[in-house]
């Protein structure tokens, strides 16, 4: 394996340029899908390689349950600096697993609590709650999910802005944005170098819903005004993996984008542009990461198979 086992751990750096440029130059739908796919593949590859390095480190520990042959010099030689790196990979992988499990548990707990709180209400697509705290968010679940909004927020919006609010939240549910947000959050927990992609997807998912709401209500200004008002008074969503009108992302940039022309829909940027070069660099980094992790996994499998007595 050699140093190739470490490549997926650092290759997410190749996606930093596209994380910055995609939200500025690509259609929000394209940017969200592209960045989420890159983050998911790179996180999976880095986790696989971290697990392979951990196997070498665990095999060196006294009293471990692994076969004795897995601590042979031939196995340890597959990983450079195996004594230090192998043992350091053990707490690192444990931290990744624990953080990911906690994020999934919190996401599920918030959704379950929200659904229980709405159990006594009519099964409509919109749940208006009498609450002095202004908030609105898209709650997935069931066939279509539900839009949850408080009366405190609705009272602060004009009729056109209310329509923009509901159209925005319905767009989140229709495109299942919570899946994108959860995926990039888990990816960032698996590899901290992917945090810029998580931040970018949180913004592009909101922009995606902004544009969908603008088309639905026929007024970009009404959506921009609703976002500005909600951002001033709303407390946001109950968890980062759910989507809502007022969070996250720089609100002034979203408002400015809505006050301008609608973004052009392009499936892939031209190579002869900065965003095109960044996209191809991220794609190349993702491909190299996938190949490196696959090569490391196959190589380690063959080495461990040869070192395991029949």
C-alpha positions in Angstrom: 0.0 0.0 0.0 2.7 2.5 1.0 1.8 6.1 1.1 -1.2 5.5 -1.1 -3.2 4.5 2.0 -2.8 8.1 3.3 -3.9 9.8 0.1 -7.7 9.6 0.8 -7.1 11.4 4.1 -5.7 14.5 2.4 -7.3 14.5 -1.1 -10.4 16.4 0.2 -8.2 19.4 -0.1 -8.7 19.2 -3.8 -12.4 20.0 -3.3 -11.9 23.3 -1.5 -11.8 25.4 -4.6 -15.1 24.0 -5.9 -16.7 24.4 -2.5 -16.1 28.1 -2.8 -16.8 28.6 -6.5 -19.8 26.3 -6.9 -22.1 28.3 -4.7 -21.2 31.4 -6.7 -21.2 30.2 -10.3 -23.3 27.0 -10.5 -27.0 26.6 -10.2 -27.8 25.7 -6.6 -29.3 22.4 -7.5 -26.2 21.4 -9.5 -23.9 22.7 -6.8 -25.7 20.8 -4.0 -25.7 17.5 -5.8 -22.1 17.8 -6.9 -20.7 18.8 -3.6 -22.7 16.2 -1.7 -21.5 13.4 -4.0 -17.9 14.5 -3.7 -18.1 14.7 0.1 -19.8 11.3 0.4 -17.2 9.5 -1.8 -14.2 11.2 -0.2 -15.5 10.5 3.4 -16.1 6.9 2.6 -12.7 6.4 1.1 -10.9 8.2 4.0 -12.8 6.1 6.5 -11.9 2.9 4.7 -8.2 3.8 4.7 -8.3 4.8 8.3 -9.8 1.5 9.2 -7.1 -0.4 7.3 -4.4 1.6 9.1 -6.2 0.8 12.4 -6.1 -2.9 11.7 -2.3 -2.7 11.6 -2.2 -0.7 14.8 -4.6 -3.0 16.6 -2.6 -6.1 15.6 0.4 -4.6 17.5 -1.5 -4.3 20.8 -0.9 -7.1 23.3 -4.0 -9.3 24.0 -5.8 -8.2 20.9 -8.3 -10.8 19.4 -6.8 -10.6 15.9 -4.8 -13.5 14.4 -1.1 -13.5 15.4 -0.1 -13.5 11.8 -1.5 -10.0 11.3 1.3 -8.5 13.4 4.0 -10.0 11.2 6.6 -7.7 9.8 5.2 -8.2 6.3 1.9 -6.8 7.3 3.4 -3.9 9.2 5.6 -3.0 6.3 2.5 -2.3 4.2 1.9 0.9 6.2 4.7 3.5 6.6 5.6 4.4 10.2 3.2 1.6 11.3 4.0 1.9 15.0 3.0 5.5 15.3 0.4 5.8 12.6 -1.3 2.5 13.3 -1.9 3.2 17.0 -3.0 6.8 16.3 -5.6 5.5 13.9 -7.4 3.6 16.7 -8.6 6.6 18.7 -9.1 8.6 15.4 -11.5 6.0 14.0 -13.3 5.6 17.3 -13.8 9.3 17.4 -15.3 9.3 13.9 -17.7 6.4 14.7 -18.8 8.0 18.0 -19.3 11.5 16.4 -21.2 10.0 13.5 -23.4 7.9 15.7 -24.2 10.9 17.9 -25.1 13.0 14.9 -27.4 10.3 13.6 -29.0 9.7 17.0 -29.6 13.5 17.5 -31.1 13.8 14.0 -33.5 10.9 14.7 -34.3 12.1 18.1 -35.3 15.5 16.9 -37.5 14.1 14.2 -39.2 11.7 16.5 -39.9 14.4 19.1 -41.3 16.7 16.4 -43.6 14.1 15.0 -44.8 13.2 18.5 -45.6 16.9 19.1 -47.7 17.0 15.9 -49.5 13.7 16.5 -52.7 15.4 17.7 -52.9 17.8 14.8 -54.7 17.2 11.5 -52.6 15.3 9.0 -52.2 18.2 6.6 -49.0 19.3 4.9 -48.7 22.4 7.1 -48.6 22.5 10.9 -49.2 25.9 12.4 -48.2 25.9 16.1 -49.4 28.6 18.5 -46.0 29.7 19.8 -44.5 33.0 20.8 -41.1 31.9 19.4 -40.8 32.5 15.6 -39.6 29.6 13.6 -40.3 27.6 10.4 -38.7 24.4 9.1 -39.3 21.4 6.9 -40.0 18.2 8.8 -39.4 15.1 6.7 -41.3 11.9 7.3 -44.3 10.0 5.9 -45.2 10.4 2.3 -44.5 14.1 1.9 -43.3 15.5 5.2 -44.8 18.6 6.8 -44.0 22.3 7.0 -43.9 23.4 10.7 -44.3 27.1 11.4 -45.2 29.1 14.4 -47.9 31.8 14.6 -45.3 34.2 15.9 -43.4 34.1 12.5 -46.6 34.2 10.4 -47.7 37.3 12.2 -44.6 39.1 11.1 -45.0 38.3 7.4 -47.3 39.8 4.7 -49.6 37.4 2.7 -47.1 37.3 -0.2 -44.2 36.6 2.1 -46.2 33.8 3.8 -46.8 32.1 0.4 -43.0 32.4 -0.2 -42.3 30.8 3.2 -44.5 27.8 2.5 -43.2 27.4 -1.0 -39.6 27.5 0.3 -40.3 24.8 2.9 -42.2 22.7 0.4 -39.2 22.9 -1.9 -37.0 21.5 0.9 -39.4 18.6 1.4 -39.8 17.9 -2.4 -36.0 17.8 -3.0 -35.3 15.9 0.3 -32.7 18.4 1.3 -32.4 16.9 4.8 -30.6 13.9 3.1 -28.0 16.2 1.5 -27.5 18.1 4.8 -27.1 14.9 6.8 -24.7 13.3 4.3 -22.3 16.3 4.3 -22.5 16.6 8.0 -21.5 12.9 8.4 -18.8 13.4 5.8 -17.3 16.4 7.7 -17.3 14.3 10.9 -15.4 11.5 9.0 -12.8 13.9 7.6 -12.4 17.5 8.9 -11.0 18.6 5.6 -14.6 18.2 4.2 -16.0 20.9 6.4 -15.9 23.6 3.7 -18.2 21.3 1.6 -20.6 21.0 4.5 -20.8 24.8 4.8 -21.2 25.2 1.0 -24.0 22.6 0.8 -25.9 24.2 3.7 -25.9 27.4 1.7 -26.6 25.9 -1.8 -29.5 23.8 -0.4 -31.1 27.0 0.9 -30.5 28.8 -2.5 -32.1 25.8 -4.3 -35.2 26.2 -2.2 -35.1 30.0 -2.7 -35.2 29.6 -6.5 -37.9 27.0 -6.3 -40.0 29.3 -4.1 -39.4 32.3 -6.4 -40.7 30.3 -9.4 -43.7 29.0 -7.3 -44.9 32.5 -6.1 -43.8 34.4 -9.2 -41.9 37.0 -7.2 -38.2 36.9 -6.4 -38.6 40.1 -4.3 -41.3 38.5 -2.1 -39.0 35.6 -1.3 -36.1 37.9 -0.6 -38.2 40.0 1.8 -39.5 36.9 3.6 -36.0 35.6 4.1 -34.8 38.9 5.5 -37.7 39.2 7.9 -37.4 35.6 9.1 -33.6 35.9 9.6 -34.1 38.9 11.9 -36.6 37.2 14.2 -36.3 33.4 13.7 -34.3 31.0 15.9 -33.7 28.7 12.9 -34.2 24.9 12.8 -34.0 22.5 15.7 -31.1 20.7 14.3 -28.5 21.4 11.5 -29.6 18.5 9.4 -33.1 19.9 8.9 -33.8 22.8 6.5 -35.6 26.1 7.1 -36.2 29.5 5.6 -34.0 31.5 8.0 -30.9 29.3 8.3 -28.2 28.6 7.5 -25.9 30.5 5.2 -25.2 34.2 4.7 -28.6 35.8 4.4 -27.4 39.0 2.7 -25.9 36.9 -0.1 -29.2 34.9 -0.5 -31.2 38.1 -0.6 -28.8 39.7 -3.1 -29.0 36.6 -5.4 -32.8 36.8 -5.3 -32.9 40.4 -6.2 -30.8 39.6 -9.3 -31.6 37.4 -12.3 -32.3 33.7 -11.9 -29.2 31.5 -12.3 -28.6 29.7 -15.5 -29.2 25.9 -15.4 -26.1 24.0 -16.4 -25.4 20.4 -15.7 -21.6 20.7 -15.9 -19.5 23.9 -16.1 -17.1 24.5 -19.0 -13.5 23.4 -18.6 -12.3 26.9 -19.7 -13.6 28.6 -16.6 -12.4 28.8 -13.0 -15.4 26.9 -11.7 -14.9 24.3 -14.5 -11.3 23.8 -13.5 -12.2 23.5 -9.9 -14.9 21.0 -10.7 -12.6 18.8 -12.7 -9.9 19.0 -9.9 -12.5 17.8 -7.4 -13.6 15.1 -9.7 -10.0 14.0 -10.2 -9.3 14.1 -6.5 -12.5 12.0 -5.9 -11.4 9.4 -8.5 -7.9 9.2 -7.1 -9.3 8.8 -3.6 -11.6 6.0 -4.7 -8.8 4.2 -6.6 -6.3 4.6 -3.7 -8.8 3.3 -1.1 -9.8 0.3 -3.4 -6.1 -0.5 -4.0 -5.3 -0.3 -0.3 -8.2 -2.5 0.6 -7.4 -5.2 -1.9 -3.7 -5.1 -1.0 -4.4 -5.4 2.7 -6.8 -8.2 2.1 -4.2 -10.2 0.2 -1.5 -9.5 2.7 -3.7 -10.5 5.7 -4.9 -13.6 3.8 -1.3 -14.6 3.2 -0.3 -13.9 6.8 -3.3 -15.9 8.3 -2.4 -19.5 9.0 -4.9 -22.0 7.5 
